[in-house]
Amino acid sequence: MSVADSIADYFSQRFGFKKAKTDLRTEVVAGITTFLTMSYIVILNPAILGAAIQIDGYSSAQITQMLAIVTLLSAAVASLVMAFHANRPFGLAPGLGLNAFFAFTVVIGMGIAWEVALAAVVVEGIIFIIITKAGWRDAIISAIPKPVKFSVGAGIGLFLAIIGLQAMNVVVDSPATLLQLNPSLAADAIALLSLVGLLITFVLYARGVKGSIVIGILVTTVLAYALNAIGMTGLNIPEIAPTSYNIAPLFGAFVGGLGPAFSSTSAAFGFALIVFTFFFVDFFDTAGTLIGTSQLAGFLDKDGNLPDIEKPLMADAIGTTIGGILGTSTVTTYIESATGIEEGGRTGMVAFVVGVLFLASIVLVPLAAAVPLYASHVALVLVALIMLRGVTDIDWKDVTNSVPAGLTILVMPLTFSIAYGIAAGLISYPIVKAAKEGKGTDVSSYYNAATPAQWGLALAFVIYIYVMTGGVLG
């Protein structure tokens, strides 16, 4: 047996290719695809966190480089934990939305020191580990009603579509209608190139070409560089600067934030609210992502639950803790994992490839930085369309299904938040269920229409929305 055959056999045995009905080539292609569609975070995370983190003696460019390395390290470690502990095809990295909350709400808006914000991330991660080990996260997610579970995938699909089309300059902001078709579409180089890349990806996918998504990304990237070389402007080709590996000012900085976090009663209360917010958003973003992508992969059982969900949840919890220690905001499972799943990825080998590529991006020229944002997001639009098929699992004739499912799907993209979409579904489900199944003056019949856990989730999300929108955070 050759060395290559021995390696292939090891991976096959380690990740269970035969049981998952997959092979090494499929898993590697899926991993590359997921990595490429996640790669934008290596650019965006440093840009967002860099707006809030200032370190004496270091320039903004140096801080950005530190954050890029920390982003790559945390994504690599978390993805490798997902691979070997959970054996699931999910990539992890610092999450969008939570990094914006970290930078713009907590540090800049509330005037909290960035070290204190990192301490909140670490505390949140430790809480996640404890809750996951105790099985409570699994129990909470199991309490999510089936119509909400089955609608999460479609909601994420619409969410992805907006992200992708905006990155491609096909859809732009509008003060009148929120979103509109780019009025300069025919003259926008990025929009035109993105549409060409999208059409190529559609054709390859329709023809059943293996690796169609990653091919679409690479073709769009190559075309961007080629057109830029012959003089076309406006293509936003990334500039790859020399990389510095000094992350000492960020590594362990959370320790310096623990003292100020508990320096007074008001400080401790504010810190608790920050941890609370990180907890809720990360928890339900992760739950929604796992359920939505698992639905696409066929991992869910007949009740809409993901078997052994505590393992990917633990990978997420460990990733968050390590990310906070390294110096970045909350690490979470990525909805872009759906691109690799659509390519046929079914095991932890996908996450292994993602982790290795993030590590390779540190040692070599960062591959992520070389792919224009719009090129990687071509894949999101295709996956968005694919994920919409999850709506067929919902019983739309039953109002107790259609209302929470419909709200979950609509609110998610309209608020630009997976967590708010899930909140809408969870709050409405027991209310509609009670309205339909409650009987006359029998109060208990209204309460028993939904489980105590479902009423508890609804109440928890009402409190969460109040905290987020009621001015509690200042």
VEXDREN-2710 file (C-alpha; in Angstrom, 1 decimal):
% VEXDREN-2710
k/r/px/py/pz
1/MET/0.0/0.0/0.0
2/SER/1.4/3.4/-1.0
3/VAL/1.8/6.3/1.4
4/ALA/-1.1/8.1/-0.4
5/ASP/-3.3/5.0/0.0
6/SER/-2.4/4.7/3.7
7/ILE/-3.3/8.4/4.3
8/ALA/-6.6/8.0/2.5
9/ASP/-7.4/4.8/4.5
10/TYR/-6.6/6.6/7.8
11/PHE/-8.9/9.4/7.0
12/SER/-11.6/7.0/5.8
13/GLN/-11.5/5.0/9.0
14/ARG/-11.1/8.1/11.3
15/PHE/-14.0/10.0/9.9
16/GLY/-16.2/7.1/8.8
17/PHE/-16.5/7.7/5.0
18/LYS/-18.2/4.4/4.3
19/LYS/-21.0/5.0/6.9
20/ALA/-21.5/8.6/5.6
21/LYS/-21.5/7.4/2.0
22/THR/-18.7/9.7/0.9
23/ASP/-15.0/9.6/-0.1
24/LEU/-11.8/11.6/0.4
25/ARG/-12.0/13.6/-2.8
26/THR/-15.6/14.7/-2.0
27/GLU/-14.7/15.7/1.5
28/VAL/-11.6/17.7/0.5
29/VAL/-13.5/19.5/-2.2
30/ALA/-16.2/20.3/0.3
31/GLY/-13.7/21.6/2.8
32/ILE/-12.0/23.8/0.3
33/THR/-15.4/25.2/-0.7
34/THR/-16.4/25.9/2.9
35/PHE/-13.0/27.6/3.5
36/LEU/-13.3/29.8/0.5
37/THR/-16.8/31.0/1.4
38/MET/-15.7/31.6/5.0
39/SER/-12.5/33.4/4.0
40/TYR/-14.0/36.9/4.0
41/ILE/-13.9/36.8/7.8
42/VAL/-10.1/37.1/7.7
43/ILE/-10.6/40.5/6.2
44/LEU/-13.8/41.7/7.9
45/ASN/-13.0/40.6/11.5
46/PRO/-9.8/42.6/11.8
47/ALA/-11.5/45.6/10.1
48/ILE/-14.4/45.6/12.6
49/LEU/-12.5/44.8/15.8
50/GLY/-9.7/47.1/14.7
51/ALA/-12.1/50.0/15.0
52/ALA/-12.4/49.4/18.7
53/ILE/-9.0/48.0/19.8
54/GLN/-6.2/50.4/20.4
55/ILE/-2.9/49.4/21.8
56/ASP/-0.2/51.9/22.9
57/GLY/2.9/51.7/20.7
58/TYR/1.2/49.9/17.8
59/SER/-0.2/51.4/14.7
60/SER/-3.7/50.5/13.3
61/ALA/-2.0/48.5/10.5
62/GLN/-0.1/46.4/13.1
63/ILE/-3.2/45.8/15.2
64/THR/-5.0/44.8/12.1
65/GLN/-2.3/42.2/11.3
66/MET/-2.5/40.9/14.9
67/LEU/-6.2/40.5/14.6
68/ALA/-5.8/38.7/11.2
69/ILE/-3.5/36.2/12.8
70/VAL/-5.7/35.7/15.8
71/THR/-8.7/35.3/13.5
72/LEU/-6.9/32.5/11.5
73/LEU/-5.7/30.8/14.7
74/SER/-9.1/30.7/16.4
75/ALA/-10.8/29.5/13.3
76/ALA/-8.3/26.8/12.8
77/VAL/-8.4/25.5/16.4
78/ALA/-12.2/25.6/16.6
79/SER/-12.6/23.8/13.2
80/LEU/-10.1/21.1/14.2
81/VAL/-12.0/20.5/17.4
82/MET/-15.2/20.2/15.3
83/ALA/-13.4/17.7/13.1
84/PHE/-12.0/15.4/15.7
85/HIS/-14.4/15.8/18.5
86/ALA/-17.7/16.1/16.7
87/ASN/-16.9/14.6/13.3
88/ARG/-19.3/17.1/11.6
89/PRO/-18.7/19.1/8.4
90/PHE/-19.0/22.5/10.0
91/GLY/-16.4/25.3/9.8
92/LEU/-16.0/27.8/12.7
93/ALA/-14.5/31.3/13.0
94/PRO/-15.2/34.6/14.8
95/GLY/-18.8/35.4/14.0
96/LEU/-20.1/38.4/12.1
97/GLY/-22.6/40.4/14.1
98/LEU/-21.1/39.4/17.4
99/ASN/-17.8/41.2/16.4
100/ALA/-19.9/44.3/15.5
101/PHE/-21.7/44.1/18.8
102/PHE/-18.3/43.8/20.5
103/ALA/-16.7/46.7/18.7
104/PHE/-19.5/49.2/18.1
105/THR/-22.0/48.6/21.0
106/VAL/-19.8/47.4/23.9
107/VAL/-16.4/49.1/23.3
108/ILE/-17.3/52.3/21.3
109/GLY/-20.9/52.8/22.3
110/MET/-20.8/51.9/26.0
111/GLY/-17.2/53.0/26.5
112/ILE/-16.2/49.6/27.9
113/ALA/-12.5/48.7/27.7
114/TRP/-11.8/46.2/25.0
115/GLU/-10.0/44.0/27.5
116/VAL/-13.3/43.8/29.5
117/ALA/-15.2/42.8/26.4
118/LEU/-12.7/40.0/25.8
119/ALA/-13.2/38.9/29.4
120/ALA/-16.9/38.7/28.7
121/VAL/-16.2/36.5/25.6
122/VAL/-14.1/34.1/27.7
123/VAL/-16.7/33.9/30.5
124/GLU/-19.4/33.3/28.0
125/GLY/-17.3/30.5/26.5
126/ILE/-16.7/28.8/29.8
127/ILE/-20.5/29.0/30.6
128/PHE/-21.1/27.4/27.2
129/ILE/-18.7/24.6/28.0
130/ILE/-20.4/23.9/31.4
131/ILE/-23.9/24.0/30.0
132/THR/-23.0/21.8/27.1
133/LYS/-21.2/19.3/29.3
134/ALA/-24.3/19.2/31.5
135/GLY/-26.5/18.6/28.5
136/TRP/-28.6/21.7/29.0
137/ARG/-27.9/23.2/25.6
138/ASP/-29.1/20.0/24.0
139/ALA/-32.2/20.1/26.1
140/ILE/-32.9/23.7/25.2
141/ILE/-32.4/23.1/21.5
142/SER/-34.6/19.9/21.7
143/ALA/-37.4/22.2/23.0
144/ILE/-37.4/24.3/19.9
145/PRO/-40.7/23.5/18.1
146/LYS/-40.5/21.5/14.8
147/PRO/-41.9/24.3/12.6
148/VAL/-39.2/26.7/13.8
149/LYS/-36.5/24.0/13.3
150/PHE/-37.7/23.3/9.8
151/SER/-37.9/26.9/8.8
152/VAL/-34.5/27.9/10.0
153/GLY/-32.8/26.6/6.8
154/ALA/-35.0/28.7/4.5
155/GLY/-34.5/31.8/6.7
156/ILE/-30.8/31.4/6.6
157/GLY/-31.1/31.0/2.8
158/LEU/-32.8/34.4/2.5
159/PHE/-30.2/35.8/4.9
160/LEU/-27.4/34.4/2.7
161/ALA/-29.0/35.7/-0.5
162/ILE/-29.0/39.3/0.8
163/ILE/-25.4/39.0/2.0
164/GLY/-24.2/37.5/-1.2
165/LEU/-26.1/39.9/-3.6
166/GLN/-24.9/43.0/-1.6
167/ALA/-21.3/41.8/-1.7
168/MET/-21.7/41.3/-5.4
169/ASN/-23.0/44.9/-5.8
170/VAL/-26.2/43.5/-7.5
171/VAL/-28.4/44.7/-4.6
172/VAL/-27.6/48.0/-2.8
173/ASP/-29.1/50.0/0.1
174/SER/-32.0/52.3/-0.6
175/PRO/-33.3/55.0/1.8
176/ALA/-36.8/54.5/0.4
177/THR/-37.2/50.7/0.0
178/LEU/-34.2/49.5/2.2
179/LEU/-32.9/47.4/-0.7
180/GLN/-33.0/47.9/-4.5
181/LEU/-31.3/46.7/-7.7
182/ASN/-28.0/48.6/-8.2
183/PRO/-29.1/51.5/-10.4
184/SER/-25.6/51.5/-11.9
185/LEU/-25.6/47.7/-12.4
186/ALA/-24.7/47.8/-16.1
187/ALA/-21.7/50.0/-15.4
188/ASP/-20.5/48.4/-12.2
189/ALA/-17.5/46.1/-12.9
190/ILE/-17.9/44.1/-9.7
191/ALA/-21.6/43.5/-10.3
192/LEU/-21.1/42.4/-13.9
193/LEU/-18.2/40.1/-13.1
194/SER/-20.1/38.6/-10.1
195/LEU/-23.1/37.9/-12.3
196/VAL/-20.9/36.2/-14.9
197/GLY/-19.3/34.1/-12.1
198/LEU/-22.8/33.3/-10.7
199/LEU/-24.1/32.2/-14.1
200/ILE/-21.0/30.0/-14.6
201/THR/-21.6/28.5/-11.1
202/PHE/-25.3/27.9/-12.0
203/VAL/-24.4/26.1/-15.2
204/LEU/-21.7/23.9/-13.6
205/TYR/-24.1/23.0/-10.8
206/ALA/-27.0/22.2/-13.2
207/ARG/-24.6/20.0/-15.2
208/GLY/-23.8/18.1/-12.0
209/VAL/-20.1/19.1/-12.1
210/LYS/-18.4/18.0/-8.8
211/GLY/-16.8/21.0/-7.1
212/SER/-19.0/23.5/-9.1
213/ILE/-19.2/26.0/-6.2
214/VAL/-15.4/26.1/-5.6
215/ILE/-14.8/26.2/-9.4
216/GLY/-17.2/29.2/-9.6
217/ILE/-15.3/31.0/-6.9
218/LEU/-11.9/30.4/-8.5
219/VAL/-13.1/31.3/-12.0
220/THR/-14.5/34.6/-10.7
221/THR/-11.3/35.3/-8.8
222/VAL/-9.0/34.5/-11.8
223/LEU/-11.2/36.7/-14.1
224/ALA/-11.0/39.5/-11.6
225/TYR/-7.1/39.4/-11.5
226/ALA/-7.0/39.0/-15.3
227/LEU/-9.3/42.0/-16.0
228/ASN/-7.4/44.1/-13.4
229/ALA/-4.1/43.2/-15.2
230/ILE/-5.3/44.5/-18.5
231/GLY/-6.4/47.8/-17.0
232/MET/-10.0/47.4/-15.9
233/THR/-10.6/49.5/-12.7
234/GLY/-13.0/49.2/-9.8
235/LEU/-12.6/45.5/-9.2
236/ASN/-11.3/45.9/-5.6
237/ILE/-8.4/43.5/-5.9
238/PRO/-7.2/42.7/-2.3
239/GLU/-3.8/44.0/-1.3
240/ILE/-1.7/41.4/0.5
241/ALA/0.6/43.1/3.0
242/PRO/3.6/41.5/4.8
243/THR/2.3/39.6/7.8
244/SER/3.5/40.1/11.4
245/TYR/3.2/37.2/13.7
246/ASN/3.4/39.2/17.0
247/ILE/0.1/38.7/18.8
248/ALA/1.5/39.2/22.4
249/PRO/-0.5/42.4/23.1
250/LEU/-3.8/40.5/22.3
251/PHE/-3.0/37.1/23.7
252/GLY/-4.4/36.8/27.3
253/ALA/-5.5/40.5/27.4
254/PHE/-8.8/39.3/28.8
255/VAL/-7.1/38.8/32.2
256/GLY/-6.6/42.5/32.4
257/GLY/-10.3/43.0/31.9
258/LEU/-11.5/40.8/34.8
259/GLY/-10.6/43.3/37.5
260/PRO/-12.4/46.3/36.0
261/ALA/-15.4/44.1/35.2
262/PHE/-16.0/43.6/38.9
263/SER/-14.7/46.8/40.3
264/SER/-18.2/48.0/41.3
265/THR/-21.8/46.8/41.5
266/SER/-22.7/48.8/38.4
267/ALA/-19.7/47.5/36.5
268/ALA/-20.5/43.9/37.4
269/PHE/-24.1/44.4/36.3
270/GLY/-23.0/45.9/33.0
271/PHE/-20.6/43.0/32.5
272/ALA/-23.3/40.5/33.2
273/LEU/-25.5/42.1/30.6
274/ILE/-22.7/41.9/28.0
275/VAL/-22.1/38.2/28.8
276/PHE/-25.9/37.7/28.6
277/THR/-26.1/39.2/25.2
278/PHE/-23.1/37.3/23.8
279/PHE/-24.6/34.2/25.3
280/PHE/-28.0/34.6/23.7
281/VAL/-26.9/35.6/20.2
282/ASP/-24.1/33.0/20.0
283/PHE/-26.4/30.2/21.4
284/PHE/-29.2/30.7/19.0
285/ASP/-27.1/31.7/16.0
286/THR/-25.2/28.4/16.5
287/ALA/-28.4/26.5/17.1
288/GLY/-30.0/27.9/14.0
289/THR/-26.9/27.3/11.9
290/LEU/-26.5/23.7/13.1
291/ILE/-30.2/22.9/12.5
292/GLY/-30.3/24.7/9.1
293/THR/-27.2/23.1/7.7
294/SER/-27.9/19.7/9.2
295/GLN/-31.3/19.8/7.5
296/LEU/-29.5/20.4/4.2
297/ALA/-27.2/17.5/4.9
298/GLY/-30.0/15.1/6.0
299/PHE/-28.6/14.8/9.6
300/LEU/-31.9/15.6/11.4
301/ASP/-34.1/12.9/12.7
302/LYS/-37.9/12.7/12.2
303/ASP/-38.5/15.2/15.0
304/GLY/-36.1/17.7/13.6
305/ASN/-33.3/17.0/16.1
306/LEU/-29.6/16.6/15.4
307/PRO/-28.3/13.4/17.0
308/ASP/-25.3/13.9/19.3
309/ILE/-25.7/17.7/19.0
310/GLU/-23.7/18.2/22.2
311/LYS/-20.5/17.4/20.3
312/PRO/-20.7/20.3/17.7
313/LEU/-22.0/22.5/20.5
314/MET/-18.9/21.7/22.6
315/ALA/-16.7/22.5/19.6
316/ASP/-18.4/25.9/19.4
317/ALA/-18.0/26.5/23.1
318/ILE/-14.3/25.6/23.1
319/GLY/-13.8/27.7/20.0
320/THR/-15.4/30.7/21.8
321/THR/-13.2/30.3/24.9
322/ILE/-10.0/29.9/22.9
323/GLY/-10.9/32.8/20.7
324/GLY/-11.4/35.1/23.7
325/ILE/-8.1/34.0/25.2
326/LEU/-6.3/34.7/21.8
327/GLY/-7.9/38.1/21.5
328/THR/-11.0/37.9/19.3
329/SER/-14.7/38.1/19.6
330/THR/-17.0/35.1/19.9
331/VAL/-16.3/32.1/17.6
332/THR/-19.3/30.4/16.1
333/THR/-20.3/27.8/13.6
334/TYR/-20.7/29.3/10.1
335/ILE/-23.8/29.2/7.9
336/GLU/-21.3/29.1/5.0
337/SER/-20.7/25.5/6.0
338/ALA/-23.8/24.9/3.8
339/THR/-21.6/25.4/0.7
340/GLY/-19.4/22.4/1.6
341/ILE/-22.4/20.3/2.6
342/GLU/-24.0/21.0/-0.8
343/GLU/-20.7/19.8/-2.4
344/GLY/-21.3/16.4/-0.7
345/GLY/-19.3/16.9/2.5
346/ARG/-20.7/14.8/5.4
347/THR/-17.9/14.2/7.9
348/GLY/-15.4/16.0/10.1
349/MET/-12.9/15.7/7.2
350/VAL/-14.5/18.9/5.9
351/ALA/-13.8/20.7/9.1
352/PHE/-10.3/19.3/9.2
353/VAL/-9.6/20.7/5.7
354/VAL/-11.0/24.1/6.8
355/GLY/-8.8/24.1/9.9
356/VAL/-5.7/23.1/7.9
357/LEU/-6.3/25.8/5.3
358/PHE/-6.7/28.5/8.0
359/LEU/-3.4/27.4/9.4
360/ALA/-1.8/27.3/6.0
361/SER/-3.0/30.9/5.4
362/ILE/-0.8/31.9/8.4
363/VAL/2.4/30.3/7.1
364/LEU/1.9/31.0/3.4
365/VAL/0.4/33.9/1.6
366/PRO/-3.1/34.2/3.1
367/LEU/-5.3/32.6/0.6
368/ALA/-8.4/34.2/2.1
369/ALA/-7.0/37.7/1.5
370/ALA/-6.4/36.8/-2.2
371/VAL/-10.1/36.0/-2.9
372/PRO/-12.2/39.2/-3.6
373/LEU/-15.2/39.3/-1.3
374/TYR/-17.7/39.2/-4.2
375/ALA/-16.0/36.1/-5.7
376/SER/-16.5/34.1/-2.5
377/HIS/-20.1/35.3/-2.1
378/VAL/-21.1/34.1/-5.5
379/ALA/-21.4/30.7/-3.7
380/LEU/-23.8/32.1/-1.1
381/VAL/-26.4/33.0/-3.7
382/LEU/-26.5/29.4/-5.1
383/VAL/-26.6/27.9/-1.6
384/ALA/-29.3/30.4/-0.6
385/LEU/-31.5/29.0/-3.4
386/ILE/-30.8/25.4/-2.4
387/MET/-31.6/26.0/1.3
388/LEU/-35.1/27.4/0.4
389/ARG/-36.2/23.8/-0.4
390/GLY/-36.4/23.2/3.4
391/VAL/-39.8/24.9/3.4
392/THR/-41.3/21.7/1.9
393/ASP/-40.9/20.1/5.3
394/ILE/-43.3/22.5/6.9
395/ASP/-47.1/21.8/7.2
396/TRP/-48.3/25.2/5.9
397/LYS/-52.0/24.2/6.3
398/ASP/-51.6/24.1/10.1
399/VAL/-51.6/27.6/11.5
400/THR/-49.5/26.5/14.5
401/ASN/-46.8/25.6/12.0
402/SER/-47.3/28.4/9.4
403/VAL/-47.2/31.4/11.7
404/PRO/-44.0/30.6/13.6
405/ALA/-42.3/29.2/10.5
406/GLY/-43.3/32.1/8.4
407/LEU/-42.1/34.6/11.0
408/THR/-38.8/32.8/11.4
409/ILE/-38.2/32.9/7.7
410/LEU/-39.2/36.5/7.2
411/VAL/-37.7/38.1/10.3
412/MET/-34.3/36.6/9.9
413/PRO/-33.3/38.4/6.7
414/LEU/-35.3/41.6/7.5
415/THR/-33.5/42.1/10.8
416/PHE/-30.2/40.7/9.5
417/SER/-30.1/38.3/12.5
418/ILE/-30.5/34.6/12.8
419/ALA/-31.2/35.0/16.5
420/TYR/-34.1/37.5/16.0
421/GLY/-35.7/35.2/13.4
422/ILE/-35.6/32.3/15.8
423/ALA/-36.9/34.6/18.5
424/ALA/-40.0/35.5/16.4
425/GLY/-40.7/31.8/15.8
426/LEU/-40.2/30.8/19.5
427/ILE/-42.3/33.6/20.9
428/SER/-45.2/33.1/18.5
429/TYR/-45.4/29.3/18.7
430/PRO/-46.8/28.8/22.2
431/ILE/-49.2/31.7/21.8
432/VAL/-50.7/30.5/18.5
433/LYS/-50.7/26.9/19.8
434/ALA/-52.6/28.0/22.9
435/ALA/-55.0/30.1/20.9
436/LYS/-55.9/27.1/18.7
437/GLU/-55.9/24.3/21.2
438/GLY/-57.1/26.1/24.4
439/LYS/-60.6/25.3/25.5
440/GLY/-63.1/27.8/26.9
441/THR/-62.4/28.8/30.5
442/ASP/-60.0/25.9/31.1
443/VAL/-56.8/27.9/31.8
444/SER/-54.7/24.7/32.0
445/SER/-55.6/23.7/28.4
446/TYR/-54.1/26.9/27.1
447/TYR/-50.9/26.4/29.1
448/ASN/-50.6/22.7/28.2
449/ALA/-50.9/23.4/24.5
450/ALA/-47.1/24.0/24.5
451/THR/-44.5/22.4/26.8
452/PRO/-43.1/24.3/29.8
453/ALA/-39.8/24.5/28.0
454/GLN/-41.4/26.2/25.0
455/TRP/-43.1/28.8/27.2
456/GLY/-39.8/29.3/29.0
457/LEU/-38.0/29.9/25.7
458/ALA/-40.6/32.4/24.6
459/LEU/-40.3/34.3/27.9
460/ALA/-36.5/34.3/27.7
461/PHE/-36.6/35.8/24.2
462/VAL/-39.1/38.5/25.2
463/ILE/-36.6/39.4/27.9
464/TYR/-33.7/39.3/25.5
465/ILE/-35.4/41.6/22.9
466/TYR/-36.3/44.0/25.7
467/VAL/-32.6/44.1/26.8
468/MET/-31.4/44.6/23.2
469/THR/-34.0/47.2/22.2
470/GLY/-35.2/48.8/25.5
471/GLY/-32.1/50.9/26.1
472/VAL/-30.9/48.6/28.9
473/LEU/-27.4/48.4/27.3
474/GLY/-27.2/52.2/27.0
END
